[in-house]
Amino acid sequence: MKQLIIIFLVILCPIKETYSQSTRIDSLNQKLKNVKEDTTKVVLLLRLSDEYNWSYADTAVLYIQQSLALAQKLNYEFGIAWAQGSMATALTTLGNYPQALDYAFKSLILFEKLKDPVYISYAMMTIALCYRNQGDYVNSLKYGRKALNLSQASQLNNMLDLTGMISSIYEKDNQLDSAIKYAMQTYEVNKDWSGVLYVLGSAYAKKRDYYVAMDYYKKAIPIAEQNHVQIDLLDVYNGMSAIYKNLGKVDSAIYYATKAVQQSWARTYPLGLLQATTMLATLFQSVNKTDSALKYLQLTLALKDSLFNQEKTRAVQNLAFSEQIRQQDIIAQQTKYSNRLKMYAVLGIAIALLVISLLLWRNLRHRQRAYVLLQKQKGEIERQRIKVEQTLDELKATQAQLIQREKMASLGELTAGIAHEIQNPLNFVNNFSEVNKELIDELEQEIENGNL
């Protein structure tokens, strides 16, 4: 992950480093001698190719081919995608746009399979660069904005690099305010990116603010030389030549355009070389140097044919059409998948509703059964209650009868007691009366007997 981010930064925004290019190349070559045929070697080869990508792109291609072959042998998908992206960048510099675009799309497909937004945005920007260099700014901005939107949505750390690259697309498309806006966002944070300085210089030159433009161009030259970003250097020379031409300083314009053409590595950047030869043909024609003008005009025509011949144009269009079909297929698959998900969701909801309905019906049946049972139990309870009440009434009546009997028994006992108590004095009276009667009878008899 860390290695890829480093390479991503190297590919999209070469910056000032501590060690010189030769030191880095020597170090990488030394490591290659001692490394096994594994993924580490793939990474080292790709890092080595990046050292040449912006100066000697043809040499970079050789290292990329080795890394790609080894990655494919190891079935190292990450390395394959990375190598394809690097190859797309190198071939874009070399002006082989059909193959560059083919590798870029392959890189995007594989990175999408890996499902990492950093890699996907990297691949999209590689496609944007390829479209930019062949003058298709609509598609270039399309993929550049896609990469930036993905970076913003995923909160990636490569937004600054993407804004710098997008600024170059706006500049080529003559959307100068947007170009300056995005370039300044990058420049305020990273003042050692020669490509951004070139964009600012070119944007202000097109606005005819030549003083400011030249200032940015001059700042870009030492940075491009130090970082060996030769394509930026050639672009700056072309930009300075154009400014001097507009100012009427033909000799200075010829000097910088010639300086661009004479660079040993200019052949590996045919698009920049084409701008220089076109400028020289025009300049020499303006000063009536027909031989030199014809010479550079022929070079210009050859370069144009090499870069933009009909066969290449058709190949690029076919690739773009194939990618459009692939994107449509992806959208169709996503739509199909989305519809399937919706269908599954509807089916799931229907099943859930059916299950809920069954549960509710089952619950209702249980409640109905419970209600019937409850009514039966209630009726039984009511019958039991009535029976209990009847039993209770009978018990109360029996109890009342028992109480009455007890009262009568108690009354009988009381009456018997009273009668007994009454009987005793009555018997005494009766006995006393009988005694008195006997005494009277005895008295009368004694009287009759004269015993007074």
C-alpha positions as CSV (number, residue, x, y, z in Angstrom):
1,M,0.0,0.0,0.0
2,K,2.7,2.5,1.0
3,Q,4.8,1.6,-2.0
4,L,2.0,2.2,-4.4
5,I,1.2,5.5,-2.9
6,I,4.8,6.5,-3.3
7,I,4.8,5.5,-6.9
8,F,1.5,7.2,-7.4
9,L,3.1,10.4,-6.3
10,V,6.1,9.9,-8.5
11,I,4.0,9.2,-11.5
12,L,1.5,12.0,-11.1
13,C,3.6,14.7,-9.4
14,P,7.4,14.4,-9.5
15,I,8.7,16.4,-6.6
16,K,12.0,17.4,-5.1
17,E,13.9,14.5,-3.4
18,T,17.0,14.4,-1.3
19,Y,19.0,12.1,-3.5
20,S,19.8,12.7,-7.2
21,Q,18.3,10.5,-9.9
22,S,21.6,8.7,-10.6
23,T,22.0,7.9,-6.9
24,R,18.4,6.4,-6.8
25,I,19.0,4.5,-10.0
26,D,22.3,3.0,-8.7
27,S,20.6,2.1,-5.4
28,L,17.7,0.4,-7.2
29,N,20.0,-1.5,-9.6
30,Q,22.1,-2.7,-6.6
31,K,19.0,-4.0,-4.9
32,L,17.9,-5.8,-8.1
33,K,21.1,-7.8,-8.1
34,N,20.4,-9.4,-4.8
35,V,16.6,-9.9,-5.0
36,K,14.8,-13.1,-5.8
37,E,12.2,-13.5,-8.6
38,D,9.3,-12.5,-6.4
39,T,7.0,-9.5,-5.8
40,T,9.8,-7.4,-4.4
41,K,11.6,-7.5,-7.7
42,V,8.3,-6.5,-9.5
43,V,8.2,-3.4,-7.2
44,L,11.9,-2.6,-7.7
45,L,11.6,-2.8,-11.5
46,L,8.6,-0.5,-11.4
47,R,10.3,2.0,-9.2
48,L,13.3,1.9,-11.5
49,S,11.0,2.5,-14.5
50,D,9.6,5.6,-12.8
51,E,13.0,7.1,-12.7
52,Y,13.0,7.2,-16.5
53,N,9.3,7.8,-17.1
54,W,9.6,11.6,-17.5
55,S,13.0,11.7,-19.2
56,Y,13.7,8.5,-21.2
57,A,10.3,6.9,-21.5
58,D,11.6,4.2,-23.9
59,T,14.0,3.0,-21.2
60,A,11.1,3.0,-18.7
61,V,9.1,0.7,-21.0
62,L,11.9,-1.9,-20.9
63,Y,11.8,-2.1,-17.1
64,I,8.0,-2.1,-17.1
65,Q,7.9,-5.0,-19.6
66,Q,10.2,-7.0,-17.2
67,S,8.1,-6.2,-14.2
68,L,4.8,-7.0,-16.0
69,A,6.1,-10.3,-17.2
70,L,7.3,-11.3,-13.7
71,A,4.0,-10.1,-12.1
72,Q,2.0,-12.2,-14.6
73,K,4.2,-15.2,-13.9
74,L,3.6,-14.8,-10.2
75,N,-0.1,-14.0,-10.8
76,Y,0.6,-10.8,-8.7
77,E,-2.6,-8.8,-9.6
78,F,-1.4,-5.7,-7.7
79,G,1.9,-5.7,-9.6
80,I,0.1,-6.4,-13.0
81,A,-2.2,-3.4,-12.5
82,W,0.6,-1.2,-11.3
83,A,2.8,-2.2,-14.3
84,Q,-0.1,-1.6,-16.7
85,G,-0.7,1.8,-15.3
86,S,3.0,2.7,-15.6
87,M,3.1,1.4,-19.1
88,A,0.1,3.6,-20.0
89,T,2.0,6.6,-18.6
90,A,5.2,5.8,-20.5
91,L,3.4,5.1,-23.8
92,T,1.5,8.3,-23.4
93,T,4.8,10.2,-23.1
94,L,6.1,8.3,-26.2
95,G,2.9,9.3,-28.1
96,N,1.6,5.7,-28.6
97,Y,-1.9,6.6,-27.5
98,P,-3.8,3.5,-28.6
99,Q,-1.6,1.2,-26.6
100,A,-1.4,3.6,-23.7
101,L,-5.2,3.8,-23.5
102,D,-5.4,0.0,-23.8
103,Y,-3.0,-0.5,-20.9
104,A,-4.8,2.3,-18.9
105,F,-8.2,0.7,-19.3
106,K,-6.8,-2.8,-18.3
107,S,-5.2,-1.2,-15.2
108,L,-8.5,0.4,-14.3
109,I,-10.4,-2.9,-14.7
110,L,-7.9,-4.7,-12.5
111,F,-7.8,-2.0,-9.9
112,E,-11.6,-2.0,-9.8
113,K,-11.4,-5.7,-9.1
114,L,-9.0,-4.9,-6.2
115,K,-11.7,-2.5,-4.9
116,D,-9.4,0.2,-3.5
117,P,-10.3,3.8,-4.3
118,V,-6.6,5.0,-4.3
119,Y,-5.7,2.6,-7.1
120,I,-8.9,3.3,-9.0
121,S,-8.3,7.1,-8.9
122,Y,-4.7,6.5,-10.0
123,A,-5.9,4.5,-13.1
124,M,-8.6,7.1,-13.9
125,M,-6.0,9.9,-13.9
126,T,-3.7,7.8,-16.1
127,I,-6.6,7.6,-18.6
128,A,-7.2,11.3,-18.3
129,L,-3.5,12.0,-19.1
130,C,-3.7,9.9,-22.2
131,Y,-6.8,11.7,-23.5
132,R,-5.3,15.0,-22.6
133,N,-2.1,14.5,-24.6
134,Q,-4.1,13.5,-27.7
135,G,-6.3,16.5,-27.4
136,D,-9.5,14.8,-26.2
137,Y,-10.2,17.2,-23.3
138,V,-13.9,16.2,-22.9
139,N,-12.9,12.6,-22.0
140,S,-9.8,13.8,-20.2
141,L,-11.9,16.0,-17.9
142,K,-14.5,13.3,-17.5
143,Y,-11.9,10.8,-16.0
144,G,-10.1,13.5,-14.2
145,R,-13.2,14.7,-12.4
146,K,-14.2,11.0,-11.7
147,A,-10.8,10.5,-10.0
148,L,-11.2,13.7,-8.0
149,N,-14.8,13.0,-7.0
150,L,-13.7,9.5,-5.9
151,S,-10.9,10.9,-3.9
152,Q,-13.1,13.5,-2.2
153,A,-15.8,10.9,-1.5
154,S,-13.3,8.4,0.0
155,Q,-11.3,11.2,1.8
156,L,-8.1,10.1,0.2
157,N,-4.7,11.8,0.6
158,N,-4.1,12.2,-3.2
159,M,-6.5,15.1,-3.8
160,L,-3.7,17.6,-4.1
161,D,-2.0,15.6,-6.8
162,L,-5.3,15.2,-8.7
163,T,-6.0,18.9,-8.6
164,G,-2.6,19.6,-10.1
165,M,-3.2,17.2,-12.9
166,I,-6.7,18.5,-13.6
167,S,-5.3,22.0,-13.8
168,S,-3.2,20.9,-16.7
169,I,-6.3,19.6,-18.5
170,Y,-8.1,22.9,-18.0
171,E,-5.1,24.8,-19.3
172,K,-4.9,22.6,-22.5
173,D,-8.7,23.1,-22.9
174,N,-8.3,26.9,-22.5
175,Q,-10.4,27.0,-19.4
176,L,-7.9,29.3,-17.9
177,D,-9.6,30.5,-14.7
178,S,-10.3,26.9,-13.7
179,A,-6.7,26.0,-14.6
180,I,-5.3,28.8,-12.4
181,K,-7.7,27.9,-9.6
182,Y,-6.7,24.2,-9.4
183,A,-3.0,24.9,-10.0
184,M,-2.8,27.5,-7.2
185,Q,-4.5,25.1,-4.8
186,T,-1.6,22.7,-5.5
187,Y,1.1,25.4,-5.7
188,E,0.2,26.8,-2.3
189,V,1.1,23.5,-0.7
190,N,3.8,22.2,-3.1
191,K,6.0,24.8,-4.7
192,D,8.4,22.2,-6.1
193,W,6.2,20.7,-8.8
194,S,7.5,21.9,-12.2
195,G,4.3,20.7,-14.0
196,V,2.1,23.0,-11.9
197,L,4.5,25.9,-12.5
198,Y,4.3,25.2,-16.2
199,V,0.4,25.2,-16.1
200,L,0.4,28.6,-14.3
201,G,2.9,30.0,-16.8
202,S,0.9,28.8,-19.8
203,A,-2.5,30.0,-18.3
204,Y,-1.1,33.5,-17.7
205,A,0.6,33.5,-21.1
206,K,-2.8,32.8,-22.8
207,K,-4.2,35.6,-20.7
208,R,-1.4,37.8,-22.2
209,D,0.1,38.4,-18.8
210,Y,3.5,37.6,-20.1
211,Y,5.5,38.9,-17.2
212,V,3.8,36.7,-14.7
213,A,3.9,33.8,-17.1
214,M,7.6,34.1,-17.7
215,D,8.2,34.3,-13.9
216,Y,6.5,30.9,-13.5
217,Y,8.4,29.4,-16.4
218,K,11.7,30.5,-15.0
219,K,10.8,29.0,-11.6
220,A,9.9,25.7,-13.3
221,I,13.3,25.2,-15.1
222,P,15.6,24.5,-12.2
223,I,13.0,22.3,-10.5
224,A,12.4,20.3,-13.7
225,E,16.2,19.9,-14.2
226,Q,16.8,18.8,-10.6
227,N,14.0,16.3,-10.6
228,H,14.8,15.1,-14.2
229,V,11.3,15.8,-15.3
230,Q,12.4,16.5,-18.9
231,I,9.0,16.7,-20.4
232,D,8.2,19.7,-18.2
233,L,11.5,21.3,-19.2
234,L,10.6,20.9,-22.9
235,D,7.1,22.2,-22.3
236,V,8.6,25.3,-20.6
237,Y,11.0,26.0,-23.4
238,N,8.1,25.8,-25.9
239,G,6.0,28.1,-23.6
240,M,8.8,30.7,-23.4
241,S,9.3,30.5,-27.2
242,A,5.6,31.2,-27.7
243,I,5.8,34.3,-25.4
244,Y,8.8,35.7,-27.2
245,K,7.0,35.1,-30.5
246,N,4.0,37.0,-29.3
247,L,6.3,39.8,-28.1
248,G,7.9,40.0,-31.5
249,K,11.2,38.7,-30.3
250,V,11.8,36.2,-33.0
251,D,15.4,35.4,-32.2
252,S,14.6,34.6,-28.5
253,A,11.6,32.5,-29.7
254,I,13.9,30.6,-32.1
255,Y,16.5,30.1,-29.4
256,Y,14.1,28.4,-26.9
257,A,12.3,26.4,-29.6
258,T,15.7,25.2,-30.9
259,K,16.8,24.4,-27.4
260,A,13.7,22.2,-27.0
261,V,14.4,20.4,-30.2
262,Q,18.1,19.8,-29.4
263,Q,17.5,18.0,-26.1
264,S,18.8,14.4,-26.4
265,W,15.6,13.1,-24.8
266,A,13.2,15.1,-27.0
267,R,12.6,12.1,-29.2
268,T,10.9,10.3,-26.3
269,Y,8.4,13.1,-26.0
270,P,7.1,13.6,-29.5
271,L,4.1,15.8,-28.5
272,G,6.5,18.4,-27.0
273,L,8.8,17.9,-29.9
274,L,5.9,18.5,-32.3
275,Q,5.1,21.8,-30.6
276,A,8.8,22.9,-31.0
277,T,9.1,21.9,-34.7
278,T,5.8,23.6,-35.4
279,M,7.0,26.8,-33.7
280,L,10.3,26.7,-35.6
281,A,8.6,26.1,-39.0
282,T,6.4,29.2,-38.3
283,L,9.3,31.3,-37.0
284,F,11.7,30.5,-39.8
285,Q,8.9,31.1,-42.3
286,S,8.3,34.6,-40.8
287,V,12.0,35.5,-41.3
288,N,12.1,34.0,-44.8
289,K,14.4,31.2,-44.0
290,T,12.6,28.8,-46.2
291,D,15.1,25.9,-46.0
292,S,14.9,25.8,-42.2
293,A,11.1,26.3,-42.4
294,L,10.8,23.4,-44.8
295,K,13.0,21.2,-42.7
296,Y,10.9,21.7,-39.6
297,L,7.7,21.6,-41.5
298,Q,8.6,18.1,-42.7
299,L,9.4,17.1,-39.2
300,T,6.1,18.5,-38.0
301,L,4.2,16.6,-40.6
302,A,6.0,13.4,-39.8
303,L,5.4,13.8,-36.1
304,K,1.7,14.6,-36.6
305,D,1.3,11.5,-38.8
306,S,3.1,9.5,-36.1
307,L,0.9,10.8,-33.3
308,F,-2.4,11.4,-34.9
309,N,-2.7,9.3,-38.1
310,Q,-6.1,7.9,-39.0
311,E,-5.2,4.3,-37.9
312,K,-4.2,5.5,-34.4
313,T,-7.3,7.7,-34.2
314,R,-9.5,4.8,-35.1
315,A,-7.7,2.5,-32.6
316,V,-8.3,5.1,-29.9
317,Q,-11.9,5.5,-30.9
318,N,-12.4,1.7,-30.8
319,L,-10.8,1.5,-27.4
320,A,-12.9,4.4,-26.2
321,F,-16.0,2.7,-27.7
322,S,-15.0,-0.6,-26.0
323,E,-14.6,1.1,-22.7
324,Q,-17.9,2.8,-23.1
325,I,-19.5,-0.5,-23.8
326,R,-17.8,-2.0,-20.8
327,Q,-19.0,0.9,-18.6
328,Q,-22.5,0.4,-20.0
329,D,-22.2,-3.3,-19.2
330,I,-21.1,-2.4,-15.7
331,I,-24.0,0.0,-15.3
332,A,-26.3,-2.7,-16.7
333,Q,-24.9,-5.2,-14.4
334,Q,-25.2,-2.8,-11.5
335,T,-28.8,-2.0,-12.6
336,K,-29.5,-5.7,-12.9
337,Y,-28.0,-6.3,-9.5
338,S,-29.9,-3.4,-8.0
339,N,-33.1,-4.7,-9.6
340,R,-32.3,-8.2,-8.3
341,L,-31.7,-6.7,-4.8
342,K,-35.0,-4.8,-5.1
343,M,-36.8,-8.0,-6.2
344,Y,-35.2,-9.9,-3.3
345,A,-36.2,-7.1,-1.0
346,V,-39.8,-7.1,-2.3
347,L,-39.8,-10.9,-2.1
348,G,-38.3,-10.8,1.4
349,I,-40.9,-8.2,2.5
350,A,-43.7,-10.4,1.0
351,I,-42.3,-13.4,2.8
352,A,-42.0,-11.4,5.9
353,L,-45.6,-10.2,5.6
354,L,-46.7,-13.7,4.9
355,V,-44.9,-15.0,7.9
356,I,-46.3,-12.2,10.0
357,S,-49.8,-12.9,8.6
358,L,-49.4,-16.6,9.5
359,L,-48.1,-15.7,12.9
360,L,-51.0,-13.3,13.4
361,W,-53.5,-15.8,12.1
362,R,-52.0,-18.5,14.4
363,N,-52.0,-16.1,17.3
364,L,-55.7,-15.2,16.5
365,R,-56.6,-18.9,16.4
366,H,-54.9,-19.4,19.7
367,R,-56.7,-16.4,21.1
368,Q,-60.0,-17.7,19.7
369,R,-59.3,-21.1,21.2
370,A,-58.2,-19.5,24.4
371,Y,-61.4,-17.4,24.4
372,V,-63.6,-20.4,23.9
373,L,-61.7,-22.3,26.6
374,L,-61.9,-19.2,28.8
375,Q,-65.7,-19.0,28.2
376,K,-66.0,-22.6,29.0
377,Q,-64.0,-22.1,32.1
378,K,-66.0,-19.1,32.9
379,G,-69.2,-21.0,32.5
380,E,-67.9,-23.8,34.6
381,I,-66.7,-21.3,37.2
382,E,-70.2,-19.7,37.1
383,R,-71.8,-23.1,37.6
384,Q,-69.4,-23.8,40.4
385,R,-70.1,-20.4,41.9
386,I,-73.9,-21.0,41.8
387,K,-73.4,-24.5,43.2
388,V,-71.2,-23.1,45.9
389,E,-73.7,-20.3,46.6
390,Q,-76.4,-22.9,46.8
391,T,-74.3,-25.0,49.1
392,L,-73.5,-21.9,51.1
393,D,-77.2,-21.1,51.4
394,E,-77.9,-24.7,52.5
395,L,-75.1,-24.5,55.0
396,K,-76.5,-21.2,56.2
397,A,-80.0,-22.8,56.6
398,T,-78.5,-25.8,58.3
399,Q,-76.5,-23.6,60.5
400,A,-79.6,-21.6,61.3
401,Q,-81.5,-24.8,62.1
402,L,-78.6,-26.0,64.3
403,I,-78.5,-22.6,66.0
404,Q,-82.3,-22.8,66.5
405,R,-82.0,-26.3,67.8
406,E,-79.2,-25.3,70.1
407,K,-81.4,-22.4,71.2
408,M,-84.4,-24.7,71.8
409,A,-82.2,-27.2,73.6
410,S,-80.7,-24.5,75.7
411,L,-84.3,-23.2,76.4
412,G,-85.4,-26.7,77.3
413,E,-82.5,-27.1,79.6
414,L,-83.3,-23.7,81.1
415,T,-87.0,-24.5,81.4
416,A,-86.1,-27.9,82.9
417,G,-83.8,-26.1,85.3
418,I,-86.4,-23.5,86.1
419,A,-89.1,-26.2,86.5
420,H,-86.8,-28.2,88.7
421,E,-86.1,-25.1,90.7
422,I,-89.8,-24.4,90.9
423,Q,-90.6,-28.0,91.7
424,N,-88.5,-28.2,94.9
425,P,-90.4,-25.4,96.8
426,L,-93.6,-26.7,95.5
427,N,-92.9,-30.1,96.8
428,F,-92.0,-28.5,100.1
429,V,-95.2,-26.6,100.1
430,N,-97.1,-29.7,99.2
431,N,-95.3,-31.7,101.8
432,F,-95.8,-29.0,104.4
433,S,-99.4,-28.8,103.4
434,E,-99.8,-32.5,103.7
435,V,-98.1,-32.4,107.1
436,N,-100.3,-29.5,108.2
437,K,-103.3,-31.5,106.9
438,E,-102.2,-34.4,108.9
439,L,-101.7,-32.2,111.9
440,I,-105.1,-30.7,111.4
441,D,-106.6,-34.1,111.1
442,E,-104.8,-35.2,114.2
443,L,-105.9,-32.0,116.0
444,E,-109.5,-32.5,115.1
445,Q,-109.3,-36.1,116.2
446,E,-107.8,-35.1,119.5
447,I,-110.4,-32.4,119.9
448,E,-113.1,-34.9,119.2
449,N,-111.4,-37.1,121.7
450,G,-111.5,-34.3,124.1
451,N,-107.9,-34.0,124.4
452,L,-107.7,-30.2,124.2
